[in-house]
Amino acid sequence: MRNSRRQFVGGLSTMTAAIASGQIQDPSGSRQPGKADRPLRFLVLGGTGFIGPHQVRYALARGHKLTLFNRGRTNPGLFPAVEQLEGDRNGKLEALKGREWDVVIDNPATLPRWVRDTAQLLKDHARQYVFISTVSVYADTSKPGMDETGAVAVTNDPDPAKVTGGNYGALKALAEEEAEKAFPGRATIIRPGLIVGPGDTSDRFTYWPVRIDAGGEVLAPGDPADPVQFIDARDLGEWCIRMVEQGDPGVYNALGPRAPLSIAEMLYGIRAITTADVRFTWVDEAFLTAHNVSAWSDMPVWVPGHGESAGFSRLSNHRSVARGLTFRPLADTAAATLADYHERANAKSGSKLLAGLTRERETDVLAAWHAAKK
């Protein structure tokens, strides 16, 4: 039985007060990391985009030596003191030849041939290969609690002309196979859910802190009990480094939080970081569908908690938590995301959100909802 909205709203008061007052602290202890027991040589493929900078900063703080390999186009001056190798996954790998590393972290690869070419080149020149995959590899998201043994999607076209939402998960699954083939028993496959926080330019989570901070009546989607899962890029990046230090191979779902979180808890938790006058109006799934408001894109983070998507935000993270995955408070993630957005907006003299409803569209849908209720 689904809980009422009143029960959810009432039950959140203690949590939001704790976040706002700072009583909830970061459990990861990663703000001031100590030095690793043994410095390692890292090759990071990418390293200057979204996840990479968090990995690099944490690894440097732990005393490791890093080399970054990328095309030199994204934030090229971000780490001037770190060795930079320029190349391209489309056949320009010469800079990687004749070198030795302890570990390779592969952040940006989507196409299986990218992973195959890189992993085969490096299989005798590194002891561990960390591939950042995705929970989109799973073929069936209707089963709550699914772990890493769930069946993955398949495709008959491993090298398509275009990566789409329809083939993305299957391509990542094939890429996982290439990593494991080149590094048998030495590959670490990380399957994140929605990655959020500072550095994210997709705005798939950013929409909510920005919209809530603007105040007023906010359209809240579906049932307040619908589950949500995501992971702060800083938690993901730092955990990747710790997994390397531990030498842990295998497949891991990297998503949080530790305890189940509902869309209501997420929205009210975000509201706790702002002083804006905010009023949530919950609009049910059927009405949203009838008015062409799509889950995930128009209403970021959220998908209905039943039917084909019943397990999409209820994947098991038990294996990752057992290996040290930690989660900073929602308030930290929301505040850092909001600050990052404003920094980008100031740098560009304004920044249009790439996900979520426009204010005009939101106003129209809310007006239609209220009219229907009358």
C-alpha positions as CSV (number, residue, x, y, z in Angstrom):
1,M,0.0,0.0,0.0
2,R,1.3,3.4,-0.9
3,N,1.7,6.0,1.9
4,S,-0.2,9.2,1.7
5,R,1.4,12.5,0.7
6,R,0.6,13.9,4.2
7,Q,2.5,11.0,5.8
8,F,5.5,11.7,3.6
9,V,5.5,15.4,4.2
10,G,5.1,15.0,7.9
11,G,7.8,12.3,8.1
12,L,10.4,14.4,6.4
13,S,10.4,17.2,9.0
14,T,13.0,15.5,11.2
15,M,15.3,14.7,8.3
16,T,15.2,18.2,6.7
17,A,15.8,19.9,10.1
18,A,18.8,17.7,10.6
19,I,20.2,18.5,7.2
20,A,19.6,22.2,7.5
21,S,21.3,22.3,11.0
22,G,24.3,20.3,9.8
23,Q,23.6,17.4,12.2
24,I,24.0,15.0,9.3
25,Q,27.7,14.7,8.5
26,D,29.7,13.2,5.6
27,P,30.3,9.5,6.4
28,S,33.0,9.0,3.9
29,G,35.7,11.0,5.7
30,S,37.0,12.0,2.3
31,R,37.3,15.7,2.8
32,Q,40.9,15.5,3.9
33,P,42.2,12.1,2.7
34,G,45.4,10.7,4.1
35,K,48.2,9.2,2.0
36,A,47.8,5.7,0.6
37,D,49.9,2.9,2.0
38,R,51.6,2.6,-1.4
39,P,51.7,5.1,-4.2
40,L,50.5,3.8,-7.6
41,R,50.9,4.8,-11.2
42,F,47.5,5.7,-12.7
43,L,46.6,6.1,-16.4
44,V,43.3,7.9,-16.6
45,L,41.6,7.8,-20.0
46,G,39.8,11.0,-20.0
47,G,40.3,12.7,-16.7
48,T,39.2,16.3,-17.4
49,G,35.5,15.9,-18.0
50,F,32.9,15.1,-15.3
51,I,34.0,12.2,-13.2
52,G,37.7,12.4,-14.0
53,P,38.6,15.6,-12.2
54,H,37.2,14.2,-8.9
55,Q,39.3,11.0,-9.4
56,V,42.4,13.0,-10.2
57,R,42.2,15.3,-7.3
58,Y,41.5,12.5,-4.8
59,A,44.3,10.3,-6.3
60,L,46.8,13.2,-6.1
61,A,45.8,13.9,-2.5
62,R,46.4,10.2,-1.7
63,G,50.0,10.5,-3.1
64,H,49.6,8.6,-6.4
65,K,51.3,9.5,-9.7
66,L,48.9,10.2,-12.6
67,T,49.0,10.3,-16.4
68,L,46.0,11.6,-18.3
69,F,45.3,10.5,-21.9
70,N,42.7,12.4,-23.9
71,R,42.2,14.6,-27.0
72,G,43.2,17.8,-25.1
73,R,39.9,19.5,-25.9
74,T,38.0,19.4,-22.5
75,N,39.5,21.7,-19.8
76,P,43.0,21.2,-21.2
77,G,44.7,23.4,-18.6
78,L,42.9,21.8,-15.6
79,F,45.9,19.9,-14.2
80,P,49.1,21.6,-15.4
81,A,51.3,19.6,-13.0
82,V,50.0,16.2,-14.2
83,E,51.5,14.4,-17.2
84,Q,49.2,14.7,-20.2
85,L,49.3,12.4,-23.2
86,E,47.3,13.5,-26.3
87,G,45.6,10.9,-28.5
88,D,42.3,9.6,-29.7
89,R,40.4,6.3,-29.0
90,N,39.7,6.2,-32.8
91,G,43.1,4.6,-33.7
92,K,45.5,7.2,-32.3
93,L,47.0,5.3,-29.3
94,E,50.7,5.7,-30.1
95,A,51.3,7.8,-26.9
96,L,50.4,4.8,-24.8
97,K,52.9,2.4,-26.3
98,G,56.0,1.4,-24.4
99,R,54.7,2.6,-21.0
100,E,53.9,0.9,-17.7
101,W,51.2,1.7,-15.2
102,D,49.7,-0.1,-12.2
103,V,46.2,0.7,-13.1
104,V,44.1,2.1,-16.0
105,I,40.8,3.9,-15.4
106,D,38.6,4.1,-18.5
107,N,36.0,6.8,-18.0
108,P,34.6,7.9,-21.4
109,A,34.4,4.8,-23.5
110,T,31.0,3.8,-25.0
111,L,31.9,1.8,-28.1
112,P,33.3,-1.8,-27.5
113,R,36.1,-1.3,-30.0
114,W,37.5,1.6,-28.0
115,V,37.8,-0.6,-24.9
116,R,39.1,-3.5,-27.0
117,D,41.9,-1.5,-28.6
118,T,43.0,0.2,-25.4
119,A,42.7,-2.8,-23.1
120,Q,44.5,-5.2,-25.6
121,L,47.3,-2.7,-25.9
122,L,47.7,-2.3,-22.2
123,K,46.9,-5.8,-20.9
124,D,50.6,-6.6,-20.3
125,H,51.5,-3.1,-19.1
126,A,49.1,-2.7,-16.2
127,R,47.8,-5.0,-13.5
128,Q,44.2,-3.6,-13.2
129,Y,41.6,-2.1,-15.6
130,V,38.8,-0.1,-14.2
131,F,35.9,0.4,-16.6
132,I,33.2,2.9,-15.8
133,S,30.0,1.3,-17.2
134,T,26.4,2.0,-16.4
135,V,23.3,0.4,-14.8
136,S,21.7,0.9,-18.3
137,V,23.3,-2.4,-19.2
138,Y,20.5,-4.3,-17.5
139,A,17.9,-5.7,-19.9
140,D,15.1,-5.8,-17.4
141,T,14.4,-3.0,-14.9
142,S,11.1,-4.4,-13.6
143,K,12.5,-6.4,-10.7
144,P,13.3,-4.5,-7.5
145,G,16.5,-5.4,-5.7
146,M,18.3,-6.7,-8.7
147,D,22.1,-7.2,-8.2
148,E,25.1,-7.4,-10.5
149,T,24.1,-10.9,-11.7
150,G,21.1,-9.5,-13.7
151,A,20.9,-10.2,-17.4
152,V,22.3,-7.5,-19.6
153,A,21.1,-6.1,-22.9
154,V,22.4,-7.4,-26.2
155,T,22.8,-5.9,-29.7
156,N,23.6,-7.2,-33.2
157,D,25.5,-4.1,-34.1
158,P,28.6,-3.6,-31.9
159,D,29.9,-0.7,-33.9
160,P,26.9,1.5,-34.9
161,A,27.1,4.8,-36.7
162,K,25.4,6.5,-33.8
163,V,25.0,5.8,-30.1
164,T,21.3,6.2,-29.0
165,G,19.2,5.5,-25.9
166,G,18.2,2.2,-27.5
167,N,21.7,0.7,-28.0
168,Y,23.7,2.5,-25.3
169,G,23.2,-0.1,-22.6
170,A,24.0,-3.0,-24.9
171,L,27.1,-1.3,-26.2
172,K,28.3,-0.7,-22.6
173,A,27.7,-4.4,-21.8
174,L,29.9,-5.4,-24.8
175,A,32.6,-2.9,-23.7
176,E,32.6,-4.6,-20.2
177,E,33.3,-7.9,-22.0
178,E,36.2,-6.4,-23.8
179,A,37.7,-5.2,-20.5
180,E,37.3,-8.6,-18.9
181,K,38.7,-10.4,-21.9
182,A,41.9,-8.4,-21.9
183,F,42.2,-8.4,-18.1
184,P,40.7,-11.7,-16.9
185,G,40.3,-11.6,-13.1
186,R,41.9,-8.1,-13.1
187,A,39.0,-6.0,-14.4
188,T,36.9,-3.8,-12.2
189,I,33.5,-2.9,-13.7
190,I,31.7,0.0,-12.1
191,R,28.1,0.4,-13.0
192,P,26.9,3.8,-11.8
193,G,23.3,5.0,-11.8
194,L,22.6,8.6,-12.5
195,I,25.8,10.6,-11.7
196,V,25.1,14.0,-10.2
197,G,26.8,16.9,-8.5
198,P,29.4,19.5,-9.4
199,G,30.7,19.2,-12.9
200,D,27.5,17.7,-14.4
201,T,26.5,19.7,-17.4
202,S,23.5,17.4,-18.4
203,D,21.4,19.1,-15.7
204,R,19.6,15.8,-15.0
205,F,19.7,16.4,-11.3
206,T,20.7,20.1,-11.4
207,Y,17.2,21.0,-12.5
208,W,15.8,20.3,-9.0
209,P,18.1,22.5,-6.9
210,V,17.9,25.3,-9.4
211,R,14.1,25.1,-9.7
212,I,13.5,24.8,-6.0
213,D,15.9,27.6,-5.2
214,A,13.8,29.8,-7.5
215,G,10.8,29.3,-5.2
216,G,7.1,29.4,-5.9
217,E,4.9,26.5,-6.8
218,V,6.9,23.5,-8.0
219,L,5.5,20.6,-9.9
220,A,6.4,17.4,-8.2
221,P,6.0,14.2,-10.2
222,G,4.1,11.0,-9.5
223,D,3.7,9.3,-6.2
224,P,5.8,10.7,-3.3
225,A,6.8,7.2,-2.5
226,D,8.4,6.5,-5.9
227,P,12.0,5.6,-5.3
228,V,15.1,7.5,-6.7
229,Q,18.7,6.5,-6.9
230,F,21.8,8.5,-7.9
231,I,25.4,9.0,-6.9
232,D,27.5,12.1,-6.3
233,A,30.4,12.2,-8.8
234,R,32.7,13.0,-6.0
235,D,31.7,9.8,-4.1
236,L,32.0,7.8,-7.3
237,G,35.4,9.2,-8.2
238,E,36.9,8.8,-4.7
239,W,35.6,5.3,-4.4
240,C,37.1,4.3,-7.7
241,I,40.5,5.2,-6.3
242,R,39.9,3.3,-3.1
243,M,38.9,0.2,-5.1
244,V,42.2,0.4,-7.0
245,E,44.1,0.7,-3.7
246,Q,42.3,-2.4,-2.4
247,G,42.8,-4.2,-5.7
248,D,39.2,-5.3,-6.0
249,P,38.1,-6.9,-9.3
250,G,34.5,-7.7,-10.3
251,V,31.3,-6.0,-11.1
252,Y,29.7,-3.4,-8.8
253,N,26.5,-1.3,-8.9
254,A,27.6,2.2,-7.8
255,L,24.5,4.1,-6.8
256,G,22.9,5.4,-3.7
257,P,22.0,6.5,-1.2
258,R,22.7,3.7,1.3
259,A,19.1,3.6,2.5
260,P,16.1,3.8,0.1
261,L,15.2,7.3,-0.9
262,S,11.9,8.5,-2.3
263,I,11.3,11.4,-4.7
264,A,9.5,13.2,-1.8
265,E,12.5,12.8,0.5
266,M,14.8,14.1,-2.3
267,L,12.7,17.2,-3.0
268,Y,12.2,18.1,0.6
269,G,15.8,17.4,1.3
270,I,16.9,19.8,-1.5
271,R,14.4,22.4,-0.2
272,A,16.3,22.3,3.1
273,I,19.3,24.1,1.6
274,T,17.4,27.2,0.4
275,T,15.4,29.9,2.1
276,A,13.1,30.2,-0.9
277,D,9.3,30.0,-0.3
278,V,8.6,26.7,-2.0
279,R,5.3,24.8,-2.4
280,F,5.2,21.4,-4.0
281,T,2.2,20.3,-6.0
282,W,2.1,16.6,-6.6
283,V,0.8,15.6,-10.0
284,D,0.0,12.0,-10.7
285,E,1.6,9.9,-13.4
286,A,-1.5,9.5,-15.5
287,F,-2.0,13.3,-15.7
288,L,1.6,13.9,-16.6
289,T,1.4,11.3,-19.3
290,A,-1.8,12.8,-20.7
291,H,-0.1,16.2,-20.9
292,N,3.1,14.9,-22.5
293,V,5.3,15.4,-19.5
294,S,7.9,12.6,-19.6
295,A,9.6,10.9,-16.7
296,W,13.4,11.3,-16.5
297,S,13.7,14.0,-19.1
298,D,10.9,16.5,-18.3
299,M,10.9,15.3,-14.7
300,P,14.6,14.4,-14.0
301,V,15.7,11.6,-11.7
302,W,12.1,10.3,-11.4
303,V,10.6,7.3,-13.1
304,P,7.3,5.6,-12.0
305,G,7.9,3.1,-9.2
306,H,5.9,0.3,-10.8
307,G,5.5,-1.7,-14.0
308,E,8.5,-1.9,-16.3
309,S,10.4,0.6,-14.3
310,A,9.6,-0.8,-10.9
311,G,13.2,-1.9,-10.3
312,F,15.0,1.0,-12.2
313,S,15.6,2.9,-9.0
314,R,15.6,-0.1,-6.7
315,L,18.9,-1.8,-7.8
316,S,21.0,-3.4,-5.1
317,N,24.1,-1.6,-4.0
318,H,25.0,-4.0,-1.2
319,R,28.1,-5.3,-2.9
320,S,29.6,-1.9,-3.4
321,V,28.8,-0.7,0.1
322,A,30.5,-3.8,1.4
323,R,33.6,-2.7,-0.5
324,G,33.6,0.8,1.0
325,L,31.3,2.9,-1.2
326,T,30.1,5.9,0.9
327,F,27.7,8.7,0.3
328,R,27.8,12.3,1.4
329,P,24.6,14.0,2.6
330,L,22.0,15.0,0.1
331,A,22.3,18.6,1.4
332,D,26.0,18.6,0.4
333,T,25.2,17.3,-3.1
334,A,22.4,19.8,-3.6
335,A,24.3,22.8,-2.4
336,A,27.4,22.0,-4.4
337,T,25.3,21.4,-7.5
338,L,23.5,24.7,-7.1
339,A,26.8,26.5,-6.6
340,D,28.3,24.8,-9.7
341,Y,25.4,25.8,-11.8
342,H,25.6,29.5,-10.8
343,E,29.3,29.5,-11.5
344,R,28.7,28.1,-15.0
345,A,25.9,30.6,-15.5
346,N,28.0,33.5,-14.4
347,A,30.8,32.4,-16.7
348,K,28.5,32.2,-19.7
349,S,26.3,35.2,-18.8
350,G,23.4,32.9,-18.3
351,S,22.9,29.2,-18.6
352,K,19.8,27.4,-19.9
353,L,18.9,24.1,-18.2
354,L,19.3,21.2,-20.5
355,A,16.8,19.0,-18.6
356,G,13.4,19.5,-17.0
357,L,10.4,21.6,-17.8
358,T,10.7,25.3,-18.7
359,R,9.0,27.6,-16.3
360,E,6.3,28.4,-18.9
361,R,5.6,24.7,-19.5
362,E,5.5,24.0,-15.8
363,T,3.0,26.8,-15.3
364,D,0.8,25.5,-18.0
365,V,0.7,22.0,-16.6
366,L,0.0,23.2,-13.1
367,A,-2.8,25.4,-14.4
368,A,-4.3,22.4,-16.2
369,W,-4.0,20.3,-13.0
370,H,-5.7,22.8,-10.8
371,A,-8.5,23.3,-13.4
372,A,-9.0,19.5,-13.5
373,K,-9.2,19.3,-9.7
374,K,-11.9,22.1,-9.6
